[in-house]
């Protein structure tokens, strides 16, 4: 069975046409998104672009990959072109809640109104909105040439991206803006429009899915890609992770396993709507630290 270990084209990662670049690594939990997001960010930084790696996953592990402490404030990795940051849901919630309450206290003299809103802000939905607002800030920031998002498992990622549309429609279809909130709502609506344009612009945003050469993660990826296409966000590349190297198929067990992996990958390549399918091979050690990330980037990403 003919089979090639294709690389991810560099133009899907690096800025094109003078625009900043946002890269999303999405996929099922456990497929290796964090390692591949870190590898992608390292490649962009080593290519001379000021790069930010953002994790939106509450169970963030990019600190382990780089062997560095990652906080809610972007932190430069040594003297490189790479910065690391994590969106901390609790810190985002506290900051968002305080911002809303301070704004209300300035607009209303009625303490009962402020107290009622304060109680309503204790709902789980508030944390989701707070994380979303911080995500938007990183998405729309012009402080970096490339921003790579290490996302939470698929369902959370799709929800996060679809919030742009939900929030936009909520603002557009309000019966009326009150005098106190009209300016804020209109500013948020403009922000939503910009975010949606950014996510839909293939020159600015690259959606890459990570999967394993197995039925379940591929099926989950298929569904997520379809869900995003309904909001006109189109996947530009797929990374199939943990593929056995050809030289590893020295026994009957590994030979059969590689054949199974090849069949899954061949089926992906036969689909007309899936392009730029790259292979990331199973490594003989954990990819931790700058040196191993750089080596893995050279193996996975082409010219």
C-alpha positions in Angstrom: 0.0 0.0 0.0 1.7 3.3 -1.1 2.0 5.7 1.9 3.8 8.9 2.5 4.6 10.8 5.7 3.5 14.2 4.6 4.5 17.4 6.4 2.3 20.4 7.3 3.0 23.3 4.8 4.6 26.2 6.6 2.4 28.7 4.8 -0.5 27.4 7.0 1.3 28.5 10.1 3.3 31.6 9.2 1.7 35.1 8.4 0.8 35.7 4.8 0.0 38.9 2.8 1.1 41.1 5.7 -1.6 39.9 8.0 -1.2 38.5 11.5 -1.8 34.8 11.9 -4.0 32.9 14.4 -3.6 29.2 14.6 -6.1 26.9 16.4 -5.1 23.3 17.4 -8.4 21.4 18.1 -9.4 17.8 18.6 -10.5 15.2 21.0 -8.9 15.0 24.5 -5.7 13.0 24.6 -4.7 13.2 20.9 -1.7 15.4 21.6 -3.0 19.0 21.0 -0.8 20.6 23.6 2.5 19.1 22.3 1.6 19.9 18.7 0.5 23.5 19.6 3.8 24.0 21.4 5.6 22.6 18.4 3.7 24.9 16.0 4.4 27.9 18.2 8.1 27.0 18.5 8.3 26.8 14.7 6.7 30.2 14.2 9.0 31.8 16.8 12.1 30.2 15.3 11.0 31.5 11.9 11.4 35.1 13.2 7.9 35.9 14.2 6.8 37.3 17.6 4.6 34.4 18.8 2.2 33.9 21.6 1.1 30.4 22.7 -2.3 30.6 24.5 -3.9 27.7 26.3 -7.7 27.8 26.7 -7.7 24.4 28.4 -8.4 24.5 32.2 -6.1 21.4 32.5 -3.3 23.3 30.8 0.0 21.4 30.3 2.0 23.8 28.2 4.1 24.5 31.3 5.0 20.9 31.5 6.0 20.8 27.8 8.3 23.8 28.1 9.3 23.0 31.8 8.2 26.6 32.6 5.7 28.3 34.8 2.8 29.6 32.8 0.5 32.3 34.2 -2.4 34.5 33.1 0.1 37.1 32.0 2.1 36.5 28.8 5.6 35.5 29.8 8.6 35.4 27.4 10.5 32.1 27.1 14.1 33.1 27.8 15.3 35.4 25.0 13.2 33.8 22.3 10.4 35.1 20.1 7.9 33.0 22.1 5.6 34.0 24.9 3.4 31.7 26.9 0.1 32.4 28.6 -2.9 30.5 30.0 -6.5 31.7 30.4 -7.3 31.0 34.1 -11.1 30.5 34.4 -11.2 31.7 38.0 -9.1 34.7 37.5 -11.1 35.6 34.3 -14.3 35.2 36.3 -13.2 37.4 39.1 -11.9 40.1 36.8 -15.1 40.1 34.6 -17.4 40.1 37.7 -15.6 43.1 39.2 -15.6 45.0 35.9 -19.4 44.5 35.5 -20.1 45.5 39.1 -17.9 48.6 39.0 -19.6 49.7 35.8 -23.1 49.2 37.4 -22.1 51.1 40.5 -21.1 54.1 38.4 -24.4 54.0 36.4 -27.0 53.2 39.1 -27.5 54.6 42.6 -29.9 51.8 43.4 -27.9 49.3 45.6 -30.6 46.7 45.2 -30.0 46.5 41.4 -26.3 46.1 41.9 -26.9 43.4 44.6 -29.3 41.5 42.3 -26.9 41.5 39.4 -24.1 40.5 41.7 -26.1 37.4 42.7 -26.9 36.6 39.0 -23.2 36.8 38.2 -22.4 33.9 40.4 -23.8 31.5 37.8 -21.6 29.0 35.8 -22.5 30.9 32.6 -20.6 34.0 33.9 -17.3 32.0 33.9 -18.0 30.9 30.4 -18.6 34.5 29.3 -15.5 35.7 31.2 -13.2 33.1 29.5 -14.7 34.0 26.2 -14.0 37.7 26.7 -10.4 37.0 27.6 -10.1 34.7 24.5 -11.4 37.6 22.4 -8.7 39.9 23.7 -6.0 37.5 22.7 -7.7 36.7 19.3 -7.9 40.4 18.4 -4.6 41.6 19.9 -2.1 43.1 17.5 0.8 42.6 19.9 2.0 39.4 18.2 2.6 38.3 14.7 1.4 34.7 15.4 -1.0 33.6 18.1 -1.3 29.8 18.6 -4.3 28.5 20.6 -3.9 25.2 22.4 -7.6 24.5 22.9 -9.7 22.4 25.3 -11.3 19.1 24.0 -13.4 19.5 20.9 -16.8 20.2 22.4 -15.5 23.0 24.5 -13.6 24.5 21.6 -16.6 24.5 19.2 -18.7 26.1 22.0 -16.1 28.8 22.6 -15.9 29.7 18.9 -19.7 29.6 18.5 -20.2 32.0 21.3 -19.1 34.8 18.9 -22.3 34.2 16.9 -24.5 33.6 19.9 -23.4 36.9 21.6 -23.6 38.8 18.3 -27.2 37.7 17.7 -28.2 38.4 21.3 -27.0 42.0 21.0 -28.5 42.5 17.5 -31.9 41.4 18.5 -32.4 43.2 21.7 -35.6 45.1 21.7 -33.8 48.3 22.6 -30.6 49.5 24.2 -31.0 51.4 27.4 -29.2 54.7 27.6 -26.9 53.3 30.2 -25.8 50.2 28.3 -26.1 51.3 24.6 -22.5 52.4 24.2 -21.1 49.3 25.9 -23.4 46.9 23.9 -22.5 48.6 20.6 -18.8 48.4 21.4 -19.2 44.7 22.2 -21.1 44.2 18.9 -18.3 45.8 17.0 -15.9 43.5 18.7 -18.0 40.5 17.8 -18.1 41.5 14.1 -14.3 41.9 14.1 -13.9 38.5 15.8 -16.2 36.7 13.3 -14.4 38.3 10.4 -11.1 37.2 11.8 -12.2 33.6 12.4 -13.6 33.4 8.9 -10.6 34.9 7.1 -8.3 32.1 6.0 -5.4 34.5 5.7 -5.7 35.4 9.3 -6.9 32.3 11.0 -5.8 28.7 10.5 -8.0 25.9 12.0 -5.9 22.7 12.3 -7.4 19.5 13.8 -5.4 16.9 15.6 -6.5 13.3 15.5 -5.2 9.8 16.0 -5.4 7.2 13.2 -8.3 5.5 14.9 -12.1 5.5 14.4 -13.3 7.3 17.5 -11.1 10.4 17.4 -11.6 10.7 13.6 -15.4 10.5 14.0 -15.3 13.2 16.7 -13.2 15.4 14.4 -15.6 14.9 11.5 -18.5 16.2 13.6 -16.5 19.2 14.9 -15.4 20.2 11.4 -19.0 20.0 10.2 -20.2 22.1 13.2 -17.6 24.8 12.5 -18.4 24.8 8.8 -21.9 25.9 9.6 -20.5 29.1 11.0 -18.2 29.4 8.0 -15.0 28.5 9.8 -13.2 26.0 7.5 -10.5 23.6 8.5 -7.2 24.2 6.7 -5.2 21.2 7.9 -5.3 17.9 9.8 -2.4 16.5 11.8 -2.6 12.7 12.3 -0.6 12.1 15.5 1.3 9.1 16.9 1.6 7.3 13.6 4.1 4.4 13.7 7.3 5.0 11.8 7.8 2.5 9.0 11.0 1.2 10.6 9.1 0.3 13.7 6.9 -2.3 11.9 9.4 -5.1 12.6 7.0 -7.5 14.2 3.6 -8.9 13.1 1.8 -6.8 15.8 3.3 -3.5 14.8 3.0 -4.4 11.1 -0.7 -5.0 11.4 -1.1 -1.8 13.5 0.7 0.3 10.9 -1.5 -1.2 8.2 -4.6 -0.2 10.2 -3.3 3.3 10.7 -2.5 3.6 7.0 -6.1 2.6 6.1 -7.5 5.4 8.3 -5.2 8.0 6.9 -5.9 6.9 3.3 -9.6 7.3 3.9 -9.0 10.8 5.2 -6.9 11.6 2.1 -9.7 10.4 -0.2 -12.1 13.0 1.2 -12.3 16.0 -1.1 -13.0 18.5 1.7 -9.9 17.4 3.8 -6.7 19.0 2.6 -3.2 19.3 4.0 -3.1 16.1 6.0 0.2 15.9 7.9 1.7 13.0 9.8 3.3 13.3 13.2 5.1 10.1 14.1 5.1 8.3 17.4 8.3 9.4 19.3 10.5 7.2 21.4 10.4 9.7 24.3 8.2 12.5 25.7 8.6 15.8 23.9 9.6 18.1 26.7 11.9 21.1 26.4 12.9 23.5 23.6 15.4 21.2 21.9 13.0 18.3 21.4 10.2 20.6 20.3 12.5 22.2 17.7 13.5 18.7 16.4 9.8 17.6 16.2 8.9 20.8 14.4 11.5 20.1 11.7 10.1 16.6 11.3 6.4 17.7 11.2 6.4 21.0 9.3 7.6 21.4 5.7 8.8 24.4 3.7 
